[in-house]
Amino acid sequence: MKEHKAWHINGFLALLAAIVSFAGGIALIVFGSDQLEPNVFLIVLGILLEVIFVVAVSSLTIVQPNEAKVITFFGTYVGTVRDSGLWIVVPFTNKKKVTLKVRNFNSQTLKVNDAEGNPVEIGAVVVFKVTETAKASFDVDNYERFVEIQSETAVRHIAAQYPYDTFTDTAVQSLRGNADEVAAEMMHELQNRLAAAGVEVIETRLTHLAYAPEIASAMLQRQQATAIVSARQRIVEGAVGMVDSALKQLAENGIVLDEERRAAMVNNLMVAIVSDRGATPVINTGSLYS
């Protein structure tokens, strides 16, 4: 259902008319009944003024700032009043309040399997507001509950599309390493889901992301092992470069080593550089060939 503007005019006129009608109606009824012979005309006129009072009061509605009133007349949608103030609308209508304020929804911490099948805990915050009051009122049963359910569904769906983390050098997006991209995709999917309720998604962010307790220890060991392997690989690459540079400098200085001495030197340098402990020098007083 599409929202449209409801008919409304300044409500202070109706308030004044209601006060005058009420006071005048009471006065006419009392005056007409107080005579020796009741004045039917005055009594009927007083009753009519009281009816006008009831009609005037039923047409009044107050709209607060950042609020809207959805007007229905015996089950028919009349329109929406978004202007704040005191207004006269169609009499005997139902006036439902719909807030237009920006609100937050914090999802529960959900346990989901990521793209690699690992159980992870994930939570998100959704910032939203109502932009179509008619859809929010009539196209869904309860738009606030609708936002909650669809938000948690979107979080589960997005979390299942990405691994928690990447342990290779390939350019693969992950929940931990690409939080902004994941939040943007979640926002796009959630907006498509909530369009039916007339709700606009302003922002989505992950508020909680962790491995499930049953695998957290094992995954921590995996991360540590990956970090150690990566560090060792860098150390070896650097050591090879240093050994190659040392051999080139010896050759430039005229020091020629045969293959066996070259192999021994390379072995000693690699052990000294790559080892995580301080090297203990050993002085060879003999010959390699003795």
VOGUTI-465256 format. One line per 4 residues: their letters; for each residue x, z, y of N, C-alpha, C, O. Coordinates in pm, whole numbers. Layout:
A	X/Z/Y/X/Z/Y/X/Z/Y/X/Z/Y ~ ...
***
This chain:
MKEH	85/0/-120/0/0/0/88/0/125/187/73/131 ~ 52/-82/223/131/-94/345/77/-3/454/-44/7/476 ~ 169/63/522/130/154/629/87/77/754/146/-25/787 ~ -17/126/824/-56/73/953/-101/188/1043/-130/298/997
KAWH	-105/160/1172/-133/263/1271/-282/295/1275/-366/206/1275 ~ -312/425/1279/-452/468/1286/-498/478/1432/-417/500/1522 ~ -628/462/1453/-684/478/1587/-675/624/1627/-714/713/1550 ~ -624/650/1748/-617/786/1799/-605/783/1951/-540/695/2008
INGF	-668/882/2015/-660/896/2161/-630/1042/2193/-626/1128/2104 ~ -610/1069/2321/-574/1203/2366/-676/1308/2317/-796/1293/2339 ~ -627/1411/2250/-715/1509/2190/-764/1617/2283/-857/1690/2248 ~ -704/1630/2401/-748/1735/2493/-889/1707/2547/-962/1800/2581
LALL	-926/1578/2554/-1062/1545/2596/-1163/1595/2493/-1267/1652/2529 ~ -1133/1573/2367/-1222/1621/2262/-1226/1773/2259/-1331/1831/2233 ~ -1113/1837/2285/-1110/1983/2287/-1197/2038/2400/-1271/2134/2382 ~ -1188/1974/2517/-1271/2016/2629/-1420/1993/2599/-1504/2078/2628
AAIV	-1449/1875/2540/-1589/1846/2505/-1641/1943/2401/-1758/1982/2406 ~ -1555/1984/2306/-1598/2078/2202/-1630/2214/2263/-1728/2278/2225 ~ -1546/2259/2357/-1569/2391/2420/-1699/2389/2502/-1779/2483/2496 ~ -1717/2280/2579/-1837/2270/2662/-1963/2261/2574/-2064/2325/2603
SFAG	-1955/2181/2468/-2071/2164/2379/-2107/2295/2310/-2224/2330/2298 ~ -2005/2366/2266/-2032/2493/2197/-2097/2594/2292/-2198/2656/2258 ~ -2037/2608/2411/-2093/2705/2507/-2231/2661/2554/-2322/2744/2563 ~ -2248/2532/2584/-2378/2483/2630/-2484/2493/2523/-2598/2529/2552
GIAL	-2448/2461/2398/-2545/2469/2290/-2594/2610/2267/-2713/2632/2249 ~ -2502/2706/2268/-2542/2847/2251/-2634/2890/2365/-2735/2957/2344 ~ -2597/2850/2488/-2678/2890/2604/-2818/2831/2597/-2916/2900/2625 ~ -2829/2702/2559/-2961/2639/2552/-3047/2700/2442/-3167/2721/2462
IVFG	-2987/2730/2328/-3064/2789/2218/-3114/2928/2257/-3229/2964/2231 ~ -3026/3006/2320/-3067/3141/2361/-3174/3135/2469/-3272/3209/2464 ~ -3154/3046/2568/-3251/3035/2677/-3385/2982/2627/-3491/3030/2669 ~ -3381/2883/2538/-3505/2826/2486/-3581/2922/2397/-3703/2915/2390
SDQL	-3511/3013/2329/-3578/3108/2238/-3620/3235/2308/-3698/3313/2253 ~ -3570/3258/2431/-3595/3383/2499/-3727/3380/2578/-3768/3483/2632 ~ -3792/3269/2584/-3917/3258/2658/-4035/3304/2571/-4026/3312/2449 ~ -4149/3335/2642/-4268/3377/2567/-4309/3270/2467/-4347/3299/2354
EPNV	-4300/3148/2512/-4330/3036/2423/-4202/2955/2408/-4161/2889/2503 ~ -4137/2959/2290/-4006/2893/2272/-4011/2747/2316/-4104/2673/2285 ~ -3907/2707/2390/-3894/2569/2437/-3822/2488/2330/-3701/2495/2313 ~ -3902/2410/2258/-3847/2334/2146/-3742/2233/2194/-3640/2212/2129
FLIV	-3768/2173/2308/-3676/2072/2361/-3537/2131/2385/-3435/2073/2348 ~ -3535/2250/2450/-3406/2312/2477/-3335/2355/2348/-3213/2345/2337 ~ -3413/2403/2253/-3353/2445/2125/-3293/2325/2052/-3181/2334/2002 ~ -3367/2212/2047/-3317/2091/1979/-3193/2039/2051/-3097/1996/1987
LGIL	-3197/2042/2185/-3081/1996/2263/-2959/2085/2235/-2847/2036/2224 ~ -2982/2216/2225/-2871/2307/2193/-2813/2279/2055/-2692/2282/2037 ~ -2902/2251/1958/-2853/2219/1823/-2771/2089/1825/-2669/2079/1757 ~ -2817/1991/1903/-2742/1865/1914/-2602/1889/1973/-2503/1830/1931
LEVI	-2598/1978/2072/-2467/2009/2131/-2375/2078/2029/-2254/2055/2029 ~ -2433/2162/1943/-2351/2226/1839/-2302/2124/1737/-2191/2135/1685 ~ -2386/2022/1709/-2343/1913/1619/-2228/1836/1682/-2131/1800/1615 ~ -2239/1810/1813/-2130/1743/1884/-2003/1826/1876/-1893/1772/1862
FVVA	-2017/1958/1886/-1902/2046/1875/-1834/2031/1738/-1712/2021/1728 ~ -1917/2031/1632/-1861/2017/1496/-1790/1883/1480/-1682/1877/1422 ~ -1853/1775/1532/-1792/1642/1522/-1659/1637/1599/-1561/1582/1551 ~ -1659/1695/1719/-1538/1693/1802/-1425/1771/1735/-1310/1727/1735
VSSL	-1459/1887/1679/-1355/1967/1613/-1300/1895/1490/-1180/1901/1465 ~ -1387/1828/1414/-1341/1758/1294/-1253/1638/1325/-1180/1591/1238 ~ -1260/1589/1448/-1179/1472/1484/-1043/1509/1540/-958/1422/1562 ~ -1021/1639/1564/-894/1682/1621/-787/1696/1514/-814/1741/1403
TIVQ	-664/1658/1548/-549/1679/1460/-424/1699/1544/-410/1638/1650 ~ -335/1782/1496/-208/1810/1565/-95/1750/1482/-85/1775/1362 ~ -11/1671/1547/104/1608/1482/231/1666/1542/254/1654/1662 ~ 313/1728/1459/439/1786/1504/547/1678/1513/533/1572/1451
PNEA	655/1703/1588/767/1607/1592/825/1583/1453/832/1675/1371 ~ 867/1459/1428/920/1418/1297/821/1447/1184/858/1490/1075 ~ 695/1420/1215/588/1441/1118/486/1329/1135/476/1272/1244 ~ 412/1298/1032/306/1198/1039/181/1253/970/189/1338/882
KVIT	68/1203/1013/-59/1239/949/-121/1113/889/-146/1015/960 ~ -144/1118/760/-208/1007/689/-358/1033/689/-404/1134/635 ~ -436/942/749/-580/962/769/-658/883/663/-639/763/647 ~ -745/954/591/-835/889/495/-978/931/525/-1006/1046/559
FFGT	-1069/836/513/-1211/859/542/-1290/835/415/-1316/720/377 ~ -1330/944/349/-1405/936/223/-1336/843/123/-1399/753/68 ~ -1207/865/102/-1131/790/3/-1073/659/52/-1004/591/-24 ~ -1099/621/176/-1046/495/231/-932/525/328/-946/609/418
YVGT	-820/456/309/-706/477/398/-735/415/534/-758/295/544 ~ -735/498/638/-765/454/774/-639/414/849/-639/316/923 ~ -532/488/829/-407/460/899/-322/585/908/-355/689/851 ~ -211/573/982/-116/683/997/-90/708/1144/-72/614/1222
VRDS	-88/835/1183/-54/876/1319/87/934/1316/111/1036/1250 ~ 182/870/1388/320/917/1393/354/985/1525/453/1058/1533 ~ 273/962/1630/302/1019/1762/270/1168/1761/163/1209/1717 ~ 364/1248/1810/344/1393/1813/248/1431/1926/248/1368/2031
GLWI	169/1534/1904/75/1582/2005/-61/1614/1945/-77/1619/1823 ~ -158/1636/2033/-296/1663/1993/-377/1535/2011/-382/1479/2120 ~ -442/1489/1900/-509/1359/1903/-651/1368/1848/-684/1455/1767 ~ -733/1273/1896/-866/1250/1838/-855/1133/1741/-805/1026/1776
VVPF	-900/1155/1618/-906/1047/1520/-1050/1033/1474/-1140/1097/1528 ~ -1071/950/1373/-1206/930/1321/-1259/1064/1268/-1189/1131/1191 ~ -1379/1104/1306/-1433/1234/1261/-1452/1239/1110/-1466/1137/1044 ~ -1452/1360/1057/-1477/1389/916/-1377/1316/824/-1414/1268/716
TNKK	-1254/1309/866/-1149/1245/785/-1055/1352/730/-1045/1463/782 ~ -988/1313/623/-885/1401/565/-750/1364/627/-714/1247/633 ~ -678/1465/673/-552/1442/744/-438/1506/664/-423/1628/664 ~ -360/1424/596/-252/1474/510/-119/1466/585/-83/1361/639
KVTL	-48/1577/586/82/1581/655/192/1524/566/203/1558/448 ~ 275/1437/625/393/1383/557/511/1400/651/510/1348/763 ~ 613/1472/607/729/1495/692/819/1372/695/839/1306/593 ~ 873/1342/812/965/1230/831/1108/1276/851/1195/1196/887
KVRN	1134/1403/829/1268/1458/849/1364/1411/740/1323/1378/629 ~ 1492/1409/774/1596/1377/676/1617/1500/588/1635/1611/637 ~ 1616/1477/457/1628/1589/363/1734/1561/258/1773/1447/235 ~ 1781/1669/196/1881/1660/89/1818/1696/-44/1729/1781/-52
FNSQ	1866/1630/-148/1831/1670/-284/1960/1685/-364/2035/1589/-381 ~ 1985/1806/-412/2102/1833/-496/2058/1828/-641/1976/1909/-685 ~ 2112/1734/-715/2076/1723/-855/2140/1836/-934/2238/1896/-891 ~ 2084/1863/-1049/2145/1960/-1139/2274/1902/-1197/2296/1781/-1192
TLKV	2358/1990/-1251/2480/1942/-1319/2438/1884/-1453/2394/1956/-1542 ~ 2453/1754/-1467/2407/1682/-1585/2523/1655/-1680/2635/1627/-1636 ~ 2497/1663/-1808/2597/1627/-1908/2568/1486/-1958/2461/1458/-2012 ~ 2665/1397/-1937/2646/1255/-1967/2771/1205/-2040/2881/1255/-2017
NDAE	2753/1107/-2128/2866/1040/-2191/2913/926/-2101/2832/842/-2061 ~ 3043/923/-2070/3094/816/-1985/3109/687/-2065/3066/680/-2180 ~ 3171/585/-2005/3182/455/-2070/3264/460/-2199/3247/375/-2286 ~ 3352/559/-2212/3434/572/-2332/3374/670/-2432/3435/698/-2535
GNPV	3257/720/-2403/3190/812/-2494/3228/957/-2478/3186/1040/-2558 ~ 3308/989/-2376/3347/1128/-2354/3238/1202/-2278/3188/1151/-2178 ~ 3201/1322/-2321/3099/1398/-2247/3157/1453/-2117/3261/1518/-2117 ~ 3090/1425/-2007/3134/1472/-1876/3017/1541/-1807/2901/1513/-1837
EIGA	3049/1631/-1715/2949/1695/-1632/2954/1633/-1493/3061/1619/-1435 ~ 2837/1595/-1441/2832/1524/-1313/2710/1571/-1234/2604/1598/-1291 ~ 2726/1579/-1104/2616/1614/-1014/2630/1534/-886/2739/1488/-853 ~ 2520/1517/-815/2520/1436/-692/2423/1494/-591/2331/1568/-625
VVVF	2446/1458/-465/2354/1493/-357/2298/1363/-300/2372/1266/-281 ~ 2168/1362/-273/2100/1244/-220/2038/1282/-86/1961/1377/-77 ~ 2071/1206/18/2015/1226/151/1909/1118/172/1940/999/162 ~ 1786/1156/202/1677/1058/210/1576/1099/315/1578/1212/364
KVTE	1488/1004/348/1374/1033/436/1262/934/404/1286/827/348 ~ 1141/970/440/1024/885/417/1013/785/532/1018/823/649 ~ 998/658/500/980/553/600/843/487/590/795/430/688 ~ 779/492/474/646/434/454/552/544/404/551/577/285
TAKA	474/601/494/389/714/458/278/675/361/238/756/277 ~ 228/553/372/120/510/283/170/503/139/102/549/47 ~ 289/444/118/345/436/-16/375/576/-70/348/605/-187 ~ 432/661/14/466/796/-30/341/875/-69/348/962/-156
SFDV	228/846/-7/105/921/-33/22/864/-146/-40/939/-221 ~ 20/731/-159/-76/669/-251/-13/592/-366/-77/576/-469 ~ 112/544/-353/172/463/-459/240/547/-566/264/497/-676 ~ 273/672/-538/330/762/-638/252/893/-634/188/925/-534
DNYE	259/966/-744/181/1090/-754/236/1197/-662/161/1261/-588 ~ 367/1218/-666/433/1316/-581/571/1260/-546/660/1258/-631 ~ 588/1214/-423/710/1142/-390/835/1232/-396/944/1182/-425 ~ 821/1363/-370/936/1451/-379/983/1465/-523/1103/1460/-551
RFVE	890/1482/-614/924/1489/-756/976/1354/-804/1066/1347/-889 ~ 921/1248/-751/965/1113/-785/1112/1094/-746/1191/1038/-822 ~ 1149/1141/-628/1289/1131/-582/1380/1209/-676/1488/1161/-711 ~ 1340/1327/-716/1423/1409/-804/1448/1341/-938/1562/1332/-984
IQSE	1342/1292/-1000/1356/1231/-1133/1437/1103/-1126/1526/1081/-1208 ~ 1408/1017/-1027/1479/891/-1016/1626/912/-978/1712/835/-1021 ~ 1655/1015/-900/1794/1044/-864/1874/1084/-987/1986/1036/-1007 ~ 1820/1172/-1067/1890/1215/-1187/1904/1100/-1287/2005/1090/-1357
TAVR	1803/1013/-1293/1813/897/-1381/1923/802/-1335/2000/751/-1417 ~ 1932/779/-1204/2037/692/-1150/2175/751/-1174/2269/678/-1206 ~ 2189/883/-1158/2319/948/-1182/2360/929/-1328/2476/896/-1356 ~ 2268/949/-1420/2300/931/-1562/2340/786/-1591/2436/761/-1664
HIAA	2267/691/-1533/2294/550/-1561/2430/508/-1506/2505/438/-1574 ~ 2461/549/-1384/2588/511/-1324/2705/576/-1396/2807/512/-1418 ~ 2690/703/-1434/2799/773/-1503/2833/708/-1636/2948/712/-1679 ~ 2734/649/-1701/2758/584/-1829/2827/448/-1815/2869/391/-1915
QYPY	2838/396/-1692/2899/264/-1670/3050/272/-1647/3118/170/-1655 ~ 3103/390/-1620/3244/405/-1586/3310/510/-1674/3244/605/-1717 ~ 3440/495/-1703/3512/605/-1769/3541/715/-1667/3544/691/-1547 ~ 3562/833/-1718/3594/944/-1627/3725/918/-1554/3735/939/-1434
DTFT	3825/870/-1628/3957/842/-1570/4021/730/-1649/3981/701/-1762 ~ 4122/666/-1590/4197/560/-1658/4336/612/-1692/4400/681/-1613 ~ 4382/575/-1811/4513/620/-1857/4608/502/-1877/4712/516/-1942 ~ 4572/387/-1821/4658/269/-1829/4681/216/-1688/4622/264/-1592
DTAV	4769/117/-1678/4801/58/-1548/4704/-53/-1509/4718/-111/-1402 ~ 4606/-83/-1594/4510/-188/-1562/4416/-142/-1452/4384/-23/-1441 ~ 4371/-236/-1371/4284/-204/-1257/4140/-187/-1305/4059/-279/-1295 ~ 4110/-69/-1357/3976/-36/-1407/3920/76/-1320/3985/178/-1300
QSLR	3799/57/-1269/3737/160/-1187/3694/278/-1273/3651/261/-1388 ~ 3705/397/-1218/3670/519/-1290/3591/611/-1198/3590/594/-1076 ~ 3526/710/-1258/3447/805/-1180/3536/889/-1089/3500/918/-976 ~ 3652/929/-1139/3740/1014/-1060/3820/935/-957/3840/981/-845
GNAD	3865/818/-994/3952/741/-906/3880/654/-804/3941/612/-706 ~ 3753/627/-825/3677/538/-736/3545/603/-698/3437/547/-720 ~ 3554/722/-642/3432/798/-608/3348/726/-503/3225/727/-511 ~ 3413/663/-404/3338/594/-298/3262/474/-354/3145/453/-320
EVAA	3328/395/-439/3262/277/-498/3147/319/-589/3041/256/-589 ~ 3167/426/-666/3061/476/-755/2942/525/-673/2828/499/-708 ~ 2970/597/-562/2862/647/-477/2785/532/-412/2663/539/-399 ~ 2857/426/-371/2790/311/-310/2699/240/-410/2588/201/-376
EMMH	2746/224/-533/2662/159/-635/2542/247/-670/2432/197/-692 ~ 2564/378/-674/2454/470/-701/2349/462/-591/2229/463/-618 ~ 2395/453/-465/2302/444/-353/2220/316/-361/2099/318/-335 ~ 2285/204/-396/2213/76/-406/2108/82/-517/1995/37/-498
ELQN	2145/136/-632/2050/143/-743/1935/238/-711/1819/210/-742 ~ 1968/351/-647/1865/449/-615/1768/395/-511/1648/423/-516 ~ 1819/317/-415/1730/258/-314/1629/164/-379/1513/161/-340 ~ 1675/86/-477/1582/-3/-548/1476/77/-624/1361/34/-632
RLAA	1515/190/-678/1420/272/-754/1318/340/-662/1201/354/-699 ~ 1361/383/-544/1275/462/-455/1197/377/-355/1118/431/-278 ~ 1219/247/-355/1144/161/-262/995/169/-289/915/155/-196 ~ 956/191/-413/813/201/-446/747/322/-384/625/324/-367
AGVE	826/423/-349/769/545/-289/784/547/-138/753/649/-75 ~ 830/438/-77/846/435/68/955/527/118/946/580/229 ~ 1060/547/37/1168/639/72/1296/559/97/1328/468/21 ~ 1367/594/203/1495/531/234/1608/627/198/1608/743/239
VIET	1705/576/121/1823/656/85/1929/636/193/1972/524/219 ~ 1971/744/255/2069/738/363/2211/750/309/2301/681/356 ~ 2231/837/211/2366/858/157/2356/924/21/2265/1002/-6 ~ 2453/891/-65/2468/961/-193/2615/996/-212/2703/918/-178
RLTH	2639/1113/-266/2776/1158/-292/2779/1239/-421/2684/1311/-454 ~ 2891/1226/-494/2912/1310/-611/2955/1448/-565/3048/1461/-484 ~ 2889/1551/-615/2923/1688/-579/2995/1763/-690/3058/1865/-666 ~ 2986/1712/-812/3051/1778/-925/3091/1672/-1026/3013/1583/-1059
LAYA	3214/1682/-1075/3264/1588/-1175/3371/1658/-1256/3474/1699/-1202 ~ 3348/1672/-1386/3444/1740/-1473/3414/1703/-1618/3302/1664/-1652 ~ 3516/1715/-1702/3493/1699/-1844/3408/1814/-1896/3413/1925/-1843 ~ 3330/1787/-1998/3252/1893/-2061/3347/1997/-2121/3457/1962/-2163
PEIA	3306/2124/-2126/3397/2230/-2173/3455/2204/-2311/3569/2242/-2338 ~ 3379/2140/-2400/3427/2123/-2538/3545/2028/-2549/3618/2032/-2649 ~ 3567/1942/-2450/3681/1850/-2458/3775/1865/-2339/3873/1790/-2328 ~ 3748/1959/-2251/3829/1972/-2130/3975/2002/-2163/4065/1945/-2102
SAML	4000/2090/-2260/4137/2125/-2296/4212/2007/-2354/4327/1981/-2318 ~ 4146/1934/-2445/4211/1818/-2506/4240/1709/-2403/4347/1647/-2407 ~ 4148/1685/-2311/4170/1582/-2210/4278/1623/-2111/4349/1538/-2057 ~ 4292/1753/-2085/4400/1801/-2000/4535/1773/-2065/4629/1731/-1998
QRQQ	4544/1797/-2195/4668/1766/-2266/4697/1616/-2262/4813/1575/-2251 ~ 4593/1535/-2272/4612/1391/-2266/4662/1349/-2128/4751/1264/-2117 ~ 4607/1407/-2024/4653/1375/-1889/4799/1418/-1870/4877/1346/-1808 ~ 4834/1536/-1922/4972/1582/-1910/5067/1490/-1986/5175/1458/-1938
ATAI	5025/1448/-2108/5110/1360/-2186/5128/1225/-2116/5237/1168/-2116 ~ 5020/1174/-2058/5030/1047/-1986/5125/1059/-1867/5204/968/-1839 ~ 5116/1172/-1796/5205/1193/-1681/5350/1203/-1725/5439/1150/-1659 ~ 5375/1272/-1838/5513/1286/-1887/5569/1151/-1929/5683/1117/-1897
VSAR	5488/1073/-2002/5534/940/-2046/5563/851/-1926/5663/779/-1924 ~ 5477/856/-1825/5499/775/-1706/5626/818/-1633/5702/733/-1587 ~ 5648/949/-1624/5769/997/-1557/5894/957/-1635/5993/915/-1575 ~ 5890/970/-1769/6005/931/-1851/6035/782/-1837/6151/741/-1833
QRIV	5930/703/-1829/5950/559/-1814/6021/528/-1682/6111/443/-1679 ~ 5983/595/-1576/6052/575/-1448/6197/621/-1455/6286/557/-1401 ~ 6218/735/-1523/6355/786/-1534/6442/689/-1612/6556/662/-1573 ~ 6389/635/-1722/6467/540/-1802/6497/414/-1722/6609/362/-1727
EGAV	6397/365/-1649/6421/245/-1568/6531/271/-1464/6617/186/-1442 ~ 6526/388/-1402/6630/422/-1305/6766/440/-1370/6867/399/-1314 ~ 6768/502/-1489/6895/522/-1559/6960/390/-1599/7081/373/-1585 ~ 6879/297/-1647/6933/165/-1685/6995/97/-1564/7101/36/-1574
GMVD	6928/108/-1448/6983/49/-1327/7114/115/-1286/7207/46/-1243 ~ 7122/247/-1298/7244/318/-1261/7358/284/-1355/7471/266/-1309 ~ 7332/275/-1484/7437/240/-1581/7486/98/-1557/7606/72/-1561 ~ 7394/7/-1533/7432/-131/-1505/7518/-139/-1380/7616/-213/-1376
SALK	7480/-62/-1276/7559/-61/-1153/7698/-4/-1177/7796/-55/-1123 ~ 7708/103/-1260/7838/164/-1289/7928/66/-1363/8046/56/-1331 ~ 7876/-7/-1461/7955/-104/-1536/8004/-218/-1447/8117/-265/-1461 ~ 7917/-261/-1353/7957/-367/-1261/8068/-320/-1168/8160/-396/-1138
QLAE	8061/-197/-1122/8164/-144/-1033/8298/-131/-1106/8403/-159/-1048 ~ 8294/-89/-1234/8417/-81/-1312/8480/-219/-1329/8602/-235/-1319 ~ 8396/-318/-1355/8447/-453/-1372/8506/-507/-1242/8609/-574/-1244 ~ 8442/-477/-1128/8494/-521/-999/8627/-455/-965/8710/-513/-895
NGIV	8648/-332/-1015/8773/-261/-989/8881/-295/-1091/8989/-236/-1088 ~ 8854/-387/-1179/8955/-433/-1275/8965/-350/-1400/9059/-367/-1478 ~ 8872/-261/-1422/8874/-178/-1543/8792/-250/-1649/8671/-266/-1635 ~ 8860/-294/-1756/8795/-371/-1862/8778/-282/-1984/8874/-221/-2032
LDEE	8658/-274/-2033/8627/-194/-2152/8586/-286/-2265/8513/-384/-2246 ~ 8636/-252/-2386/8590/-331/-2500/8447/-289/-2536/8391/-199/-2473 ~ 8391/-354/-2635/8251/-331/-2668/8225/-188/-2715/8121/-131/-2683 ~ 8319/-130/-2790/8297/4/-2842/8302/107/-2730/8218/197/-2725
RRAA	8402/94/-2639/8408/188/-2528/8290/168/-2431/8237/264/-2375 ~ 8251/43/-2413/8134/17/-2327/8009/85/-2385/7930/146/-2313 ~ 7991/72/-2518/7875/134/-2583/7880/285/-2571/7777/349/-2548 ~ 7999/343/-2587/8011/489/-2575/7982/535/-2433/7917/637/-2414
MVNN	8029/460/-2334/8005/496/-2196/7857/486/-2162/7800/573/-2096 ~ 7796/378/-2208/7653/362/-2182/7574/476/-2246/7481/529/-2185 ~ 7611/514/-2368/7543/624/-2436/7558/755/-2360/7461/828/-2344 ~ 7681/785/-2314/7703/911/-2243/7628/914/-2110/7569/1016/-2074
LMVA	7630/802/-2036/7560/797/-1908/7409/812/-1926/7344/884/-1850 ~ 7354/744/-2024/7209/752/-2047/7168/894/-2085/7066/944/-2038 ~ 7248/961/-2171/7216/1098/-2210/7222/1191/-2089/7136/1277/-2072 ~ 7326/1172/-2004/7343/1260/-1889/7231/1241/-1786/7188/1337/-1723
IVSD	7185/1118/-1770/7084/1090/-1666/6944/1123/-1715/6864/1183/-1643 ~ 6913/1084/-1839/6777/1097/-1889/6746/1240/-1932/6631/1283/-1922 ~ 6845/1315/-1979/6819/1450/-2029/6761/1538/-1919/6802/1528/-1803 ~ 6667/1625/-1956/6608/1717/-1859/6688/1845/-1845/6648/1937/-1775
RGAT	6801/1851/-1912/6891/1964/-1901/7025/1917/-1845/7059/1799/-1854 ~ 7099/2010/-1787/7229/1975/-1733/7326/1932/-1843/7335/1996/-1948 ~ 7399/1824/-1819/7493/1772/-1919/7617/1860/-1928/7665/1910/-1826 ~ 7668/1881/-2050/7792/1957/-2074/7905/1860/-2100/7906/1793/-2204
PVIN	8002/1849/-2008/8109/1749/-2027/8202/1786/-2144/8231/1904/-2165 ~ 8247/1688/-2218/8342/1704/-2329/8463/1616/-2301/8450/1494/-2286 ~ 8581/1676/-2295/8705/1600/-2266/8762/1553/-2397/8793/1633/-2484 ~ 8777/1423/-2410/8836/1363/-2531/8986/1344/-2510/9027/1261/-2429
TGSL	9067/1421/-2581/9213/1413/-2565/9276/1317/-2666/9396/1290/-2660 ~ 9198/1267/-2755/9251/1174/-2855/9210/1032/-2824/9182/997/-2709 ~ 9208/952/-2924/9172/811/-2909/9048/783/-2991/9022/843/-3094 ~ 8974/688/-2939/8853/649/-3013/8888/581/-3145/8805/574/-3236
YS	9009/532/-3157/9048/455/-3275/9128/535/-3374/9164/483/-3480 ~ 9159/663/-3344/9238/742/-3436/9149/805/-3544/9199/877/-3631
***
